[in-house]
């Protein structure tokens, strides 16, 4: 054994059978011990006892290098690094072999999984022969936090942070905070049978945001860019003009005289809003906003009526967009959800038949500040375009029931038969659907059924369901609604047919009695799925956050770190993370605030310093590294090239620029990568170089999804594939690689938008330099939702290699 490994030991975790039931740990121990390497195993290395074992063995054996065979480093890497640091070792002296996601969970054959596990451990042992200690770089954490999204989750997180002394910026893309909860009207609770007013819970919190001196509220604002490192983020915001100054008193005169009606997003598309309006009557801030797409004055026509009647002189048609730069230590993402577009399921007639609506649209109709002022009406009998705007908010509505032409004394506008269809776009594996359960839909249907029956006794309500899901104490609410006389039919309707009188027929097979039924209805309500909002998808790209296969933001670990995102210092809560109801959303937002405050309080913070190191003896001062797209390099007065650790992303582009080999990425030097290649490869293997960001998470998710691929697929993590050069590729082929695959992050974030094309160009250059061997080099973008596709790529390339061998 190499003398450098005299003080190296391997620790293998059983992971409660996740590893030990699929990998022969005794074989690993005997083999490595025969090679002179001390090996210890324990059921739970991540436990206190497991960490104590590691520390004791370091002390007893005077160990200075450690290899741990366990689950993915993204789960417990930080924990194990802290463990060896407490034992007196530099954190660079730890290597983690992923025996769970890359072996046990992806290779059904135990012998093959065991052999691959052995190769991964040997690769890490070889890598440690060439490791160098990392100098710790510490920075002070900015004592401010940013919360993105002003719904109930964002409001709760911001208030909690502020109450704990953290100066907080709350950013909301709409003109008012409140989010989807403001639309709902009434909410259900796990401990109550009575429905509560949503605004009674929400409005005091909204006002608390304005009143709290520690909170800076920025509405009509979106996050444009994020840079810097954890603890010292620089965030660029783009604030759209309201064309109304903050001195607006909210009197509403401007809206009364505005001649332009526009579609009201808050009322789910009703044409009942003016071009200058509040989002809703309790809006915070209570400052009117002009819609620039429909305002006559802003579109070159003569109007200006709002400015004429504004006594405070708040109207400002010359207002411009603002760019705001912030420095924050932690970010909480609470960007909410959108309702599934039910028109993707044409069999239900949404968007085709007037009397088909969604639960959110029904919630707005039942709300006292909704388009019908709380009256239940058939949409076919209700005029979408109001004749006049009576309320001071700039939205339509009647002051009393006699004002509405649809409210006839005989009640012809009120539906007598209502059918609700569950799981529209949820629990649906067909094209256009989502496989997950949206969690809140069953309770929303029960709530609206209860509200309708209390206000309109005798209404015939039928709920078509797959499975009614009322968790915990919600079961009591379910029983109460059953007792009210709601009918339940188990089955998913096949189609909805409209009759000449605009009434509907729902055709369904009742799976309990195996009968085809036709249920007449005056109104059909679709319980549409909860999907990631457009804001959630956008912010995932801007912040470079990992998403699950459905587009929700992926937490670091569902049990241990349920609000930590894939990046340090950025946290996620509410329906941006997954479908959930108001109660769970508030709970998670509180936890996100606690985690954000704890992160900021942990100052100064040690940076992940896997950044370029410059060998000044080899540096020819050619200044090519100054071409860094992130401007991380600079030339000092003494002539030395230096790198800024707060700016550097560690992408490795500089290693390609430097022709003298003076620049290498700490912990990813060519010598270390060559050593790992030598340790893991056998003849005919497929070698994958995996970007340590989204691509690495995608590879882990293959195991999490219980997918499989051949055991001769070996993966090595790199900052990006820009650090992989011709010399490394030739070494891989020499060591037995049948082919090499670059697995790279997609260009879905500001960093990746820059790095990705550089990597593609680097890849094409290498293919040419390799000549005939270039045909053995492949490239793959790794999207988290495309886990199955990546596993398929591994399988096809590995089989090609076997045929060549």
C-alpha positions in Angstrom: 0.0 0.0 0.0 1.2 3.5 -0.7 2.9 5.1 2.3 0.7 8.1 2.0 -2.2 5.9 3.0 -0.6 4.7 6.2 -3.0 6.9 8.2 -6.1 6.5 6.0 -9.2 4.5 7.1 -12.6 3.6 5.5 -15.9 3.8 7.4 -19.0 2.2 5.8 -22.5 3.0 6.8 -25.2 0.3 6.8 -27.9 3.0 6.4 -30.4 0.8 8.2 -30.2 -1.8 5.5 -30.4 0.6 2.6 -26.8 -0.2 1.8 -26.1 -3.4 3.8 -29.0 -5.3 2.3 -27.8 -4.6 -1.3 -24.0 -4.6 -0.8 -21.8 -7.2 0.9 -20.1 -5.0 3.5 -18.1 -8.0 4.9 -16.6 -8.6 1.5 -15.7 -4.9 1.2 -14.0 -5.0 4.6 -12.0 -8.2 4.0 -10.8 -7.0 0.5 -9.7 -3.6 1.7 -8.2 -4.9 4.9 -6.2 -7.4 2.8 -4.9 -4.3 0.9 -3.8 -2.8 4.3 -6.6 -0.3 4.7 -8.4 -0.2 8.1 -12.2 -0.5 7.6 -14.9 0.1 10.2 -18.7 -0.2 9.7 -21.6 1.0 11.7 -25.4 0.9 11.3 -25.8 4.7 11.3 -22.7 6.7 10.8 -24.7 9.9 10.7 -25.9 9.3 14.3 -24.2 10.7 17.3 -22.7 7.3 18.1 -21.5 6.9 14.5 -19.7 10.2 14.6 -18.2 9.4 17.9 -16.9 6.2 16.4 -15.2 8.2 13.6 -13.7 10.6 16.1 -12.4 7.9 18.4 -10.8 6.0 15.5 -9.1 9.1 14.2 -7.7 9.7 17.7 -6.7 6.1 18.4 -5.1 5.4 15.0 -3.7 8.9 14.5 -5.6 9.0 11.2 -5.2 11.9 8.9 -7.4 10.9 5.9 -10.9 9.4 6.0 -13.1 7.8 3.3 -16.8 7.3 4.2 -19.0 5.0 2.2 -22.6 6.1 2.8 -25.5 7.9 1.1 -25.1 10.9 -1.2 -22.7 13.7 0.1 -25.5 16.2 -0.6 -27.3 14.7 2.4 -24.7 14.4 5.1 -21.5 15.8 3.6 -21.6 18.9 5.8 -22.2 16.8 8.9 -19.3 14.5 8.2 -16.9 17.4 7.4 -17.8 19.0 10.7 -17.2 15.7 12.4 -13.6 15.3 11.2 -12.9 19.0 11.8 -13.9 18.4 15.4 -11.5 15.6 15.5 -8.7 17.9 14.3 -8.5 17.2 10.6 -8.8 19.5 7.7 -12.1 19.1 5.9 -10.3 18.4 2.6 -9.1 15.1 4.2 -12.5 13.6 3.8 -13.9 11.8 0.7 -17.4 10.3 0.5 -18.2 7.4 -1.8 -21.9 7.3 -2.6 -22.8 3.7 -2.0 -26.5 4.2 -1.7 -27.8 6.3 -4.7 -25.0 5.2 -7.0 -24.8 1.5 -6.0 -27.4 0.0 -3.7 -30.4 1.7 -5.2 -29.6 1.4 -8.9 -28.0 -2.0 -9.2 -30.4 -4.9 -8.3 -27.7 -7.5 -8.6 -25.9 -7.6 -5.2 -22.6 -8.9 -6.6 -22.5 -6.2 -9.2 -23.4 -3.5 -6.6 -20.7 -4.8 -4.3 -18.0 -4.8 -7.0 -18.9 -1.2 -8.0 -19.0 -0.1 -4.3 -15.4 -1.5 -4.0 -14.3 0.5 -7.0 -15.8 3.7 -5.7 -14.0 3.3 -2.4 -10.7 2.5 -4.1 -11.2 5.6 -6.2 -11.6 7.8 -3.2 -8.6 6.2 -1.5 -6.5 6.9 -4.5 -7.8 10.5 -4.6 -6.8 11.0 -1.0 -3.2 10.1 -1.8 -2.9 13.4 -3.7 -5.1 15.7 -1.5 -3.9 19.0 -0.1 -5.4 20.8 2.9 -7.8 23.6 2.1 -7.3 27.0 3.8 -10.5 28.1 5.4 -11.9 31.3 4.0 -14.4 33.0 6.3 -16.7 35.9 5.5 -19.2 37.9 7.5 -22.8 37.2 6.7 -25.0 40.1 5.7 -27.5 40.7 8.5 -30.5 41.2 6.1 -32.9 38.6 4.7 -34.9 38.6 1.5 -38.3 37.0 1.2 -39.6 36.4 -2.4 -43.4 36.2 -2.6 -46.0 38.0 -0.7 -48.6 35.3 -0.1 -49.4 33.8 3.3 -46.1 31.9 3.3 -44.0 34.9 2.4 -45.8 37.2 4.9 -45.5 34.7 7.7 -41.8 34.2 7.0 -41.1 38.0 6.8 -43.0 38.8 10.0 -41.2 36.0 11.9 -37.8 37.2 10.7 -38.6 40.8 11.6 -39.9 39.8 15.0 -36.6 38.1 15.7 -34.6 41.2 14.8 -33.7 40.5 11.2 -34.1 43.3 8.8 -36.2 41.8 6.0 -37.1 42.8 2.4 -40.4 41.4 1.2 -40.7 41.3 -2.6 -44.0 40.7 -4.3 -44.6 40.7 -8.1 -48.2 41.9 -7.9 -49.4 45.3 -6.8 -50.5 44.0 -3.4 -49.4 41.2 -1.0 -52.0 38.6 -0.1 -51.4 36.0 -2.8 -53.9 33.2 -3.4 -55.2 33.2 0.1 -56.8 36.6 -0.4 -58.9 35.1 -3.2 -60.3 32.2 -1.2 -63.0 33.9 1.0 -63.4 31.1 3.6 -60.8 28.6 4.8 -61.2 25.3 6.6 -59.2 24.3 9.7 -58.2 20.8 11.1 -59.8 21.5 14.5 -63.0 23.3 13.4 -66.2 22.5 11.6 -67.0 26.1 11.0 -65.3 27.9 8.1 -63.3 30.9 8.9 -62.9 34.2 7.0 -59.6 34.1 5.2 -59.1 37.8 5.3 -59.7 37.9 9.1 -56.5 35.8 9.4 -54.7 37.4 6.5 -55.5 41.1 6.8 -53.9 41.7 10.2 -50.7 40.0 9.0 -50.7 42.1 5.9 -51.0 45.3 8.0 -48.3 44.0 10.3 -45.9 43.9 7.4 -46.5 47.6 6.8 -46.3 48.5 10.4 -43.1 46.6 11.2 -40.1 48.8 11.0 -37.8 45.8 10.3 -39.7 45.0 7.0 -39.2 46.8 3.8 -42.1 46.0 1.4 -41.4 46.1 -2.3 -44.5 45.3 -4.4 -44.8 45.3 -8.2 -41.2 44.0 -8.1 -39.5 40.9 -9.4 -36.1 39.4 -8.8 -33.9 39.8 -11.8 -30.6 38.3 -10.8 -28.7 36.8 -7.9 -24.9 36.7 -7.5 -22.4 36.3 -4.8 -22.1 33.5 -2.3 -24.1 32.1 0.6 -24.3 34.7 3.3 -23.4 37.5 0.9 -25.9 37.5 -1.9 -26.2 40.4 -4.2 -29.8 40.6 -5.5 -30.9 42.8 -8.4 -34.6 43.7 -8.3 -36.7 45.2 -11.1 -39.5 47.4 -9.8 -42.2 48.2 -12.3 -43.8 51.7 -12.4 -47.3 52.0 -10.8 -47.8 55.4 -12.4 -49.2 56.3 -9.0 -47.0 57.8 -6.3 -46.9 56.5 -2.7 -48.8 59.6 -1.5 -52.0 58.1 -2.9 -54.7 58.1 -0.2 -56.7 55.2 -1.7 -59.9 57.3 -2.1 -60.9 55.6 -5.3 -61.9 58.8 -7.3 -59.5 57.8 -10.1 -61.1 54.4 -10.6 -64.7 55.9 -10.7 -63.8 58.1 -13.6 -61.6 55.7 -15.5 -63.5 54.7 -18.7 -61.6 51.5 -19.4 -62.7 48.0 -18.2 -60.0 45.3 -18.1 -59.8 41.6 -17.2 -59.5 41.1 -13.5 -56.9 38.5 -12.6 -58.0 38.5 -9.0 -61.6 37.6 -10.0 -60.3 34.8 -12.3 -60.7 36.7 -15.5 -64.0 38.6 -15.1 -64.1 41.8 -17.0 -64.9 43.8 -13.9 -61.9 46.0 -13.2 -60.7 49.4 -14.3 -57.4 50.3 -15.9 -56.6 52.0 -12.6 -57.5 50.0 -9.5 -56.5 48.2 -6.4 -55.9 44.5 -6.6 -58.7 44.0 -4.0 -60.3 46.3 -1.4 -58.0 45.3 1.5 -54.9 45.7 -0.7 -51.6 46.4 1.1 -50.2 48.8 0.2 -53.4 50.7 -0.5 -51.9 52.5 -3.5 -53.7 52.4 -6.8 -51.9 51.0 -9.9 -52.4 51.8 -13.5 -52.4 49.0 -16.1 -50.0 50.3 -18.8 -51.4 47.9 -21.4 -54.9 49.4 -21.3 -54.5 53.0 -20.0 -55.5 55.4 -22.8 -53.1 58.1 -21.6 -50.1 55.7 -21.6 -51.0 54.4 -25.0 -51.0 57.8 -26.8 -54.7 58.7 -26.4 -56.0 61.8 -24.7 -57.6 61.0 -21.3 -56.0 61.8 -18.0 -59.3 61.8 -16.1 -57.7 60.0 -13.1 -55.1 62.8 -12.8 -57.8 65.4 -13.0 -59.8 64.1 -10.0 -56.8 63.0 -7.9 -56.7 65.6 -5.0 -53.3 64.4 -3.7 -51.6 64.7 -7.1 -50.4 61.1 -7.0 -50.9 60.2 -10.7 -47.5 60.2 -12.4 -47.6 59.1 -16.1 -43.8 59.7 -16.3 -42.9 57.2 -13.7 -40.1 54.8 -14.8 -38.9 51.3 -13.9 -36.4 51.2 -11.0 -33.4 48.9 -10.6 -32.7 48.0 -6.9 -29.6 46.2 -5.7 -29.7 44.5 -2.3 -27.1 42.7 -0.2 -28.6 39.9 1.9 -27.4 37.0 3.9 -30.3 34.6 3.4 -33.2 34.2 0.9 -36.6 32.6 1.5 -38.6 31.7 -1.6 -42.4 31.6 -1.2 -43.6 32.1 -4.7 -46.8 30.1 -4.4 -48.9 28.2 -6.9 -51.0 28.5 -10.0 -54.2 26.6 -10.7 -54.0 23.9 -13.3 -55.4 24.9 -16.7 -58.4 22.7 -16.9 -58.9 23.3 -20.6 -56.1 20.7 -21.0 -58.8 18.2 -20.2 -61.4 19.0 -23.0 -63.7 16.2 -21.9 -64.8 18.4 -19.0 -65.7 21.3 -21.2 -63.8 24.0 -19.3 -63.5 27.1 -21.6 -66.1 25.5 -23.8 -69.3 25.4 -21.7 -70.1 28.5 -19.7 -71.4 26.6 -16.7 -68.1 24.7 -16.0 -65.8 26.4 -13.6 -62.9 25.6 -11.2 -62.9 25.6 -7.4 -60.9 28.8 -7.3 -63.5 30.5 -9.5 -66.2 29.2 -7.3 -64.3 30.5 -4.3 -64.2 34.0 -5.8 -67.9 33.8 -6.6 -68.7 32.8 -3.0 -66.5 35.6 -1.6 -68.3 38.7 -0.5 -65.8 40.8 -2.5 -66.1 38.6 -5.6 -67.8 39.3 -8.9 -71.3 38.4 -7.7 -70.7 39.7 -4.1 -71.1 36.2 -2.7 -74.2 35.2 -4.7 -74.1 31.7 -6.2 -75.0 32.2 -9.9 -74.7 30.2 -13.1 -72.1 31.8 -15.2 -74.3 31.6 -18.2 -76.8 33.9 -16.4 -74.2 36.3 -15.1 -72.8 39.0 -17.4 -69.0 39.0 -17.3 -68.8 42.6 -18.4 -70.2 44.9 -15.7 -72.1 48.0 -16.8 -70.5 50.1 -14.1 -67.9 50.0 -11.5 -69.5 50.9 -8.1 -66.8 50.0 -5.6 -63.9 52.2 -4.8 -61.4 49.5 -5.6 -62.1 49.6 -9.3 -63.8 46.2 -9.4 -67.4 45.5 -10.3 -70.1 44.3 -8.0 -73.6 45.1 -6.9 -74.3 46.9 -3.7 -77.3 44.7 -3.0 -79.0 41.7 -4.6 -81.6 43.7 -6.5 -78.8 45.4 -8.5 -77.8 42.3 -10.3 -79.9 41.4 -13.3 -79.3 37.7 -12.8 -80.8 37.7 -9.3 -84.4 37.1 -10.1 -87.0 36.7 -7.4 -87.6 33.1 -8.6 -84.0 32.3 -8.3 -83.5 31.2 -11.9 -79.9 32.3 -11.8 -79.0 30.0 -8.9 -77.9 26.5 -9.8 -80.0 23.8 -8.1 -77.8 20.8 -9.1 -74.0 21.0 -8.8 -71.5 18.4 -9.7 -67.9 18.6 -8.4 -65.2 16.6 -10.2 -62.1 15.8 -8.2 -58.5 15.3 -9.4 -58.6 17.3 -12.5 -55.0 17.4 -13.5 -54.0 15.6 -10.3 -53.3 11.8 -9.9 -53.3 11.7 -13.7 -50.6 9.9 -15.7 -52.1 10.8 -19.0 -50.7 13.6 -21.2 -51.3 17.0 -19.7 -51.9 15.7 -16.2 -49.8 15.4 -13.0 -49.0 12.2 -11.2 -49.1 13.8 -7.7 -52.0 14.5 -5.4 -52.6 18.2 -4.8 -53.7 17.5 -1.2 -56.1 20.5 -0.8 -58.7 19.7 -3.5 -60.8 17.2 -1.5 -61.1 19.6 1.4 -61.8 22.5 -1.0 -64.8 20.6 -2.5 -66.1 19.7 0.9 -65.8 23.3 2.1 -67.6 24.8 -0.8 -70.3 22.1 -0.6 -70.8 23.1 3.1 -70.9 26.8 2.3 -73.4 26.3 -0.5 -75.8 24.1 1.5 -75.8 26.5 4.4 -76.7 29.4 2.2 -78.8 27.5 -0.3 -80.5 24.6 1.4 -81.9 22.0 -0.9 -79.1 22.4 -3.5 -78.3 19.0 -4.8 -74.5 18.5 -4.7 -72.6 15.5 -6.1 -68.9 15.0 -5.7 -67.2 12.6 -8.2 -64.0 11.3 -6.6 -61.3 8.7 -7.0 -60.4 8.6 -3.2 -61.6 11.2 -0.7 -58.5 12.3 1.2 -59.3 14.0 4.5 -56.3 13.5 6.7 -56.3 13.6 10.5 -59.0 15.7 12.1 -60.2 16.8 8.7 -62.1 13.5 8.8 -64.6 15.1 11.1 -65.3 17.8 8.5 -65.8 15.1 5.9 -68.4 13.4 8.1 -70.2 16.6 8.8 -70.5 17.4 5.1 -71.8 13.8 4.5 -74.5 14.4 7.1 -75.5 17.6 5.2 -76.6 15.4 2.3 -73.8 15.7 -0.2 -73.8 12.7 -2.7 -70.5 10.9 -3.4 -69.9 9.0 -6.6 -66.6 7.1 -6.9 -65.2 7.4 -10.4 -63.6 9.8 -12.9 -66.2 11.2 -15.3 -65.7 10.3 -19.0 -67.3 13.4 -20.4 -69.6 16.4 -19.9 -72.4 17.2 -22.4 -74.2 20.5 -22.7 -77.9 20.7 -23.4 -79.6 23.6 -25.4 -80.7 25.3 -22.2 -77.0 25.4 -21.0 -77.5 22.7 -18.4 -75.1 19.9 -18.3 -74.9 16.1 -18.1 -72.0 14.4 -16.5 -71.4 10.9 -17.7 -69.5 8.6 -15.2 -69.0 5.0 -14.3 -69.6 4.5 -10.6 -66.8 2.1 -9.8 -68.5 1.0 -6.5 -71.7 -0.4 -8.2 -70.2 -0.8 -11.7 -73.0 1.3 -13.3 -72.8 4.0 -15.9 -74.6 7.1 -14.6 -75.7 10.4 -16.2 -75.8 13.1 -13.6 -77.7 16.2 -14.6 -76.1 19.5 -13.5 -76.7 23.2 -13.7 -73.1 23.9 -12.7 -70.0 21.7 -12.8 -67.0 22.6 -10.6 -63.6 21.2 -11.4 -61.1 20.6 -8.6 -58.1 21.6 -10.6 -54.6 20.6 -9.5 -52.1 22.9 -7.7 -49.1 23.5 -10.0 -45.9 25.5 -9.6 -46.5 29.1 -10.3 -44.9 30.9 -13.2 -43.0 32.8 -10.5 -41.7 29.6 -9.0 -40.4 28.3 -12.3 -38.8 31.6 -13.0 -37.1 32.0 -9.6 -35.8 28.5 -9.8 -33.9 29.6 -13.0 -32.8 32.9 -11.6 -31.5 31.4 -8.3 -30.2 28.2 -9.9 -32.4 26.0 -7.5 -33.1 22.4 -8.0 -36.7 21.4 -8.9 -38.5 18.1 -8.7 -40.0 16.4 -11.7 -43.2 18.5 -11.5 -41.4 21.8 -11.2 -41.8 22.5 -7.5 -38.6 23.6 -5.7 -36.8 20.7 -4.3 -35.9 20.7 -0.6 -32.4 19.5 0.5 -33.9 16.6 2.4 -37.6 15.9 3.0 -37.1 14.9 6.7 -33.8 16.5 7.9 -33.9 19.7 5.9 -37.4 20.2 4.6 -37.1 23.9 4.0 -33.4 24.1 2.8 -33.0 24.4 -0.9 -30.2 22.9 -3.0 -28.1 26.0 -2.3 -26.8 27.1 1.1 -28.5 30.3 2.4 -31.6 29.9 0.3 -34.7 28.4 1.8 -38.1 27.5 0.4 -41.6 27.3 1.9 -45.3 27.0 1.1 -46.7 25.8 -2.2 -43.5 26.8 -4.0 -42.1 23.6 -2.4 -45.1 21.3 -2.9 -48.9 21.3 -2.8 -50.3 22.0 0.7 -53.1 23.8 2.5 -53.0 27.0 4.4 -52.3 25.4 7.8 -49.2 23.5 6.5 -48.0 26.5 4.5 -48.0 28.7 7.6 -46.1 26.0 9.6 -43.5 25.6 7.0 -43.0 29.3 6.6 -42.3 29.6 10.3 -39.7 26.9 10.0 -38.1 28.7 7.0 -37.8 31.9 9.0 -36.1 30.0 11.9 -33.6 28.4 9.5 -33.0 31.7 7.8 -32.3 33.5 11.1 -30.0 30.7 12.3 -28.1 30.9 9.0 -27.6 34.7 9.4 -26.7 34.3 13.1 -23.9 31.9 12.2 -21.5 34.6 11.2 -18.7 34.6 10.1 -19.3 31.7 7.7 -16.7 29.4 6.2 -16.9 29.4 2.4 -16.9 26.4 0.2 -13.4 27.2 -1.1 -13.2 24.8 -4.0 -12.0 27.7 -6.1 -9.0 28.3 -8.4 -5.5 28.1 -6.9 -2.7 29.9 -8.8 0.8 28.5 -9.0 2.8 31.8 -9.2 5.9 29.9 -10.3 4.1 28.6 -13.4 2.1 31.7 -14.1 3.4 33.5 -17.2 1.1 36.5 -16.6 -0.5 36.0 -20.0 -3.6 37.5 -18.5 -5.9 35.0 -20.3 -7.6 34.2 -17.0 -8.8 37.8 -16.9 -11.3 36.7 -19.5 -13.2 35.0 -16.7 -16.9 35.7 -17.5 -17.6 36.3 -13.8 -14.7 38.8 -13.4 -13.3 36.8 -10.5 -9.6 37.4 -11.5 -7.7 40.7 -11.2 -4.2 41.9 -11.6 -2.6 43.4 -8.6 0.0 46.3 -8.6 2.7 43.8 -7.8 2.0 41.9 -11.0 0.3 38.9 -9.4 -3.0 37.5 -10.6 -5.4 36.9 -7.7 -8.9 35.5 -7.5 -11.9 36.9 -5.5 -13.4 34.0 -3.5 -16.7 35.9 -3.1 -17.1 36.3 -6.9 -15.7 33.1 -8.2 -18.2 30.3 -9.0 -15.6 27.6 -9.3 -16.7 26.7 -12.8 -13.1 25.9 -13.9 -13.2 27.9 -17.2 -9.9 29.5 -16.1 -8.2 26.1 -16.2 -9.0 25.9 -19.9 -7.7 29.5 -20.5 -4.4 28.9 -18.7 -2.1 27.2 -21.2 0.7 26.8 -18.6 -1.4 24.7 -16.2 -0.8 27.3 -13.5 -4.5 27.3 -12.4 -6.3 24.4 -10.9 -9.5 24.1 -8.9 -8.8 23.2 -5.2 -10.0 19.6 -4.5 -10.3 19.0 -8.3 -6.7 19.1 -9.5 -5.7 17.0 -12.5 -3.6 14.8 -10.2 -6.6 14.0 -8.0 -9.0 13.4 -10.8 -6.5 11.0 -12.5 -6.0 9.1 -9.3 -9.8 8.7 -8.9 -10.1 7.5 -12.5 -7.4 4.9 -11.9 -9.2 3.7 -8.8 -12.7 3.3 -10.2 -12.3 2.2 -13.8 -12.2 -1.3 -15.2 -12.1 -2.3 -18.9 -15.3 -1.5 -20.7 -16.7 1.0 -18.1 -18.6 4.1 -19.0 -17.1 7.1 -17.2 -19.4 10.0 -16.5 -18.0 13.4 -15.4 -20.9 15.0 -13.5 -21.4 18.7 -12.8 -21.7 19.1 -9.0 -24.9 21.2 -9.3 -28.2 20.2 -10.9 -26.6 17.3 -12.8 -25.3 15.7 -9.6 -28.8 15.9 -8.0 -30.3 14.4 -11.1 -27.9 11.4 -10.9 -28.8 11.0 -7.2 -32.5 11.1 -8.1 -32.1 8.1 -10.3 -31.5 6.1 -7.2 -34.2 7.9 -5.3 -36.7 7.0 -8.1 -35.6 3.3 -7.8 -34.5 3.3 -11.5 -31.6 1.1 -12.6 -28.7 1.2 -15.0 -25.6 -1.1 -15.6 -23.0 -1.3 -12.8 -20.2 -0.5 -15.2 -21.4 3.1 -15.2 -18.9 5.1 -13.0 -19.5 8.7 -12.0 -17.0 11.3 -10.9 -18.2 14.7 -9.6 -16.5 17.9 -11.1 -17.3 21.6 -10.6 -18.2 21.7 -14.3 -16.8 19.7 -17.3 -14.6 22.7 -18.1 -12.0 21.2 -15.8 -11.9 18.0 -17.9 -9.1 18.3 -20.6 -7.7 16.1 -23.3 -5.0 14.7 -20.9 -7.7 13.5 -18.5 -9.8 11.9 -21.3 -6.8 10.0 -22.7 -6.0 8.8 -19.2 -9.6 7.6 -18.8 -9.4 5.6 -22.1 -6.0 4.2 -21.1 -7.5 3.0 -17.8 -10.3 1.1 -19.6 -13.1 3.6 -20.3 -15.1 2.5 -23.3 -16.6 6.0 -23.5 -16.8 9.2 -21.5 -20.0 11.2 -20.9 -20.1 14.8 -19.9 -23.2 15.4 -17.7 -23.8 19.1 -17.4 -26.3 21.5 -15.8 -28.9 22.9 -18.3 -28.7 26.6 -19.1 -31.6 27.5 -16.8 -29.9 29.9 -14.4 -27.7 33.0 -14.8 -24.6 31.0 -14.0 -25.5 28.1 -16.2 -26.4 30.4 -19.1 -22.8 31.5 -19.1 -21.1 28.2 -18.3 -23.3 25.9 -20.5 -22.3 27.3 -23.9 -18.6 27.4 -22.8 -18.9 23.7 -21.8 -20.5 22.8 -25.2 -17.7 24.7 -27.0 -15.1 22.9 -24.8 -16.7 19.6 -25.6 -16.7 20.1 -29.4 -13.1 21.2 -29.2 -12.1 18.1 -27.3 -13.9 15.8 -29.8 -11.8 17.3 -32.6 -8.6 17.1 -30.6 -9.2 13.4 -29.8 -9.4 12.4 -33.5 -11.0 9.0 -33.8 -11.4 8.7 -30.1 -13.7 11.7 -30.2 -16.4 9.3 -31.2 -16.2 7.9 -27.7 -17.0 11.3 -26.1 -20.7 12.2 -25.4 -22.6 15.1 -23.9 -25.9 15.2 -21.9 -27.8 17.9 -20.3 -29.3 16.8 -17.0 -32.7 18.1 -16.0 -34.0 16.9 -12.7 -37.4 16.1 -14.2 -35.7 13.9 -16.8 -34.2 11.4 -14.3 -35.6 8.4 -16.3 -34.0 9.8 -19.5 -30.6 10.1 -18.0 -30.8 6.5 -16.6 -31.7 5.5 -20.2 -28.7 7.3 -21.6 -26.4 5.5 -19.0 -27.9 2.1 -20.1 -27.6 2.6 -23.8 -24.0 4.0 -23.7 -22.9 1.2 -21.3 -24.3 -1.4 -23.6 -22.6 0.1 -26.6 -19.3 -0.1 -24.6 -20.0 -3.8 -23.8 -20.4 -4.5 -27.5 -17.2 -2.8 -28.3 -15.4 -4.7 -25.6 
